[in-house]
Amino acid sequence: MARRAAGTVARAVLTRERVVRAAVGLIEREGVDGLAMRAVAAELGVAVMSLYNHVPNKAALLEGVAEYVVAGMDLPDDPGEDWKLRARTLIRAFRKTAREHPRSMTVVLTHKIDTSVGLRPAERALAIAGSAGFDGETSVRIMRAMLAYALGAQMREVGTAKMLGYLHRNPAETFAELDPGQFPRVIALAPELARHDPETDFEFGLDLLIAALDALPRTSA
């Protein structure tokens, strides 16, 4: 192979994966509204027209982002373990992805995903519910409940952080200025309300969810 001319730098080959990864990074920094083909091209240091060799338009790029996020989800599973532990592992894995890509997760929820990729979490959840002895209809509802909790917990965490950030002073002091006649419990529990402990909150809710699912009737043991 001929030696590269002195002073030249090897440029990484542009691929669809590189384009999608750049889009994910841009979304996480700027939000979905900040995504544009020109911005992605600038991120990669290439001409914008070169992107169209890998993604035909912005809509296809957004679908690629959704697939990339879901495909990167780590879904460890041991069929020999108790179904409740397997369910916890799945929900935590889904939440981990949502926390790593919070802005891209909105793309996952609003765009088409390749069927074989998008249904991986659903297949795992259905298998877990089935192994626990739940019938088909109940398994589907359990799958939806598990994925909804993982996403809902992430949305609540983000919302709580924003709410506390909007308060101009110490949250407990702000609560203390409320009318005691209208908000007696909020005032009394102000220190607890002001404490942001997402991990403890998440695990508490997860305990409640698993306990509720475990109490459902089954077709087999």
N, C-alpha and C positions, 0 to 999 in steps of 0.2 A: 504494500500500500504506500502510495506517495506520501511523503511527509507534508504536513500542513505548513503553509507559508508562515514565516516568522511574523509574530505580532497578531495573527488571527486567532479568534476565540471560537471554539466549537459551540454552536447554538443547539439547544435541545430541540429535538424534532417535535413539531406541533402535532398533537393528537387530540382526539375528542376528550379524553380523560383530562388532559392538561387544561383544555378550555373550560370544562365543567368545574374542575377544582378552582380555577381562577374566579369563576362566577360565584362559587360558594363563598370564597374568601371575601369577595366584594359585597355580597349580600350581608354577611355577618358584620361587616364594618359600616356599610352605608344603608342597609335595609333593601328590601325588594325594589323600592322606587329608585334606588341608585343604580340598579342593574341596567346596562345598555351595552350593545355590541361594541361600541367604540370604547367604552370604559374597560371592558374585558380585554380588548385588543391592546389598550395602553398598559394594562396590568401585565400582559405577556410580552410587551415590546414588539408587537407584530402589526402588520397592516390589517385594518379591519376586514378587508375582503378575504383574507386568508382564513378567517374564522368560518366562512360559509362553506368551506370544503369539508367541515366537520359537523356543523349545526346549521340547518337551512334558515333559521330565524330565531327570534327571541323566545317564542313559544316553545320551540323544540329545546332550546337551552334550558328553560325553566323545568321542562319535563326531565331533562338530564340531571338537573340539580336534585329533583325529588328522588330519582332513582339512585343517585350517588349516595344520598344521605341514608336511605333505607337499606341499600346494599351493604353499607359499611357498618350496619348494626351488628354487634356481637351477640349471637344467640346461643350461648352454651346451654347444654341440656344433658341430663343423665336420666334416661327412662327408668332406671332402677331406684331413683330417689322418690321420696314422698311427693305427691302431686302438689301439696301446699308449698313446699320448698321450691319446686320447679316453677310454680306460678310466681312466687316472689322474685326468683331470678329473672324471669322474662320481663316482669314489670319494671324491675330495676334497670335492666338492659335498655328497655325502650326509653325510660326516663333519662338514662345516661346520654343517649343519642340526642334527646330533646334539649338537654342542658348544653351539650357540646355545639349544637347547631340550632340555637333558639329561633333565629330569624329564618333560616332555611327550612325549619320545620313547618312554618306557615305555608311554604311552597309545597311541601309534602301533602298537606291537608287540602290543597286547592288545585292540584294539577294531576294529570293522568300519569300513572306509573306502569311500567312494564309488568304484566300480570305475574310472571314467575318471581319477580323481585318484590313487588308490593304485597303479595300474599304470604310471604315467608313468616312474618310475625303471626298472622292469622292462623296459618297451618300449625305453628307451634302451640298457640293457645288452644286450638281445638283438640290437638293431640293430648295436651295436659288435661283438659276437661274430660275428654273421653276416657282416659286412663283412670280418672277418679270415679267413673261409674255414672256420669251424667248422660242423659239422652241427647240426641242431636240438637233439638230446639234449645234446650238449656245450655248446651255447650256453646252455641252461637251467641247466646246472650251473655254468657260468662266471658267469652272472648271480647265482646264489645265493651263490657264493663272493665275488664283489665286494661285494655288499651286506652279507654276513656279516662281512667284514673291516672295513668302515667302522664298523659298529656295535660289533663286538668290540673294536676299537682304542679306541673311546670308553669302553667299559665298563672296559677295562684301565686306562686313564688315570685314571678316577675311582677305581677300586679302589686303584691305587698311591698316589694322593694321600692317600686315607683311611688306608692302612696306614702311610705315613710320618708322618701327622699323629697317629696313635695312639702312636707311640714317644715316650716321656717325655724322652729325651735325644737327642743327636746319633746318627743311625742307625748311623754307623760305629762309635761306641763301644758301642752295643747289640750289634752283630754281633761285636765283639771279645770279648764276654763268653761267647760260645758255646763249646761243647766243641770244641777243634781236631780231636779224633779223629773226630767226627761231621760237622763242617762245615768241612773244610779249605778248600774252594773258596769258600764263602760268605765266610769270614774274609779270604781272600786278595784277593777282589774286592769287599770291603765298600765302598770309595769309589765304585766304578762302580755297585754295586747301590743305593747311597743317592742317586745323582744322578738327578734326575727331569727328563728331556728328552723330552717327548712328541712333539715335532715330528720329531726325529731318529729316534726309535723308529718312528714311524708311517711315515716315508719309507723306512726300512730294510726294514720288513715289506712295504711296497708294492712295493719293488724285487723282493723275493723272490716275491711273488704274481704280478706281471706276467711275470717270467722263467719261472716254472713254467707259467703259462698259454701263453706263447709256445712252449713246448716240446711242447705237446700236438699230436697229429696232426690234420690238417685234410682236408677234402674238396676244397678248392680253395685256390689261392694268394691 
